[in-house]
Amino acid sequence: MCYPDRLNQVFLNVLNNAKQAIDGMGTITIRTKEVEGNVHVAITDSGSGIPEELLTRIFDPGYTTKGVGDGTGLGLSICFHIMEDPGGHIEVDSEMGRGTTFTIVVPTEPAELAERN
């Protein structure tokens, strides 16, 4: 349960980041599944990965690892907040040299209904 255009913005941003994380040839894999009333959309890239010490900062407004003029550092922060509105969230798992997986968790019913059940 969410606004499709806002969810599309989340997918587009995560996919764009995945593309930018890959140097040369690589893969982006999208997997979906339903878990306990939520749809999980996992987007995995074969890029270089995110250092563990940076994982706690990647959703902070203004934080970016991109060079000057290549990003504002708002993309993942906006995505994080978009997913909070319907009661969803974004998880990240990364391993240096192996890539990163962002899992977008979308509730299948409005948060206020889920709280009552």
ABEGO torsion letter per residue (X at the ends): XBBAAAAAAAAAAAAAAAAAABBEBBBBBBBBBBBGGBBBBBBBBABAEBBAAAAAAAABBGBBABBBGABAGAAAAAAAAAAAAAGBBBBBBBBBGAEBBBBBBBBABBAAAAAAX
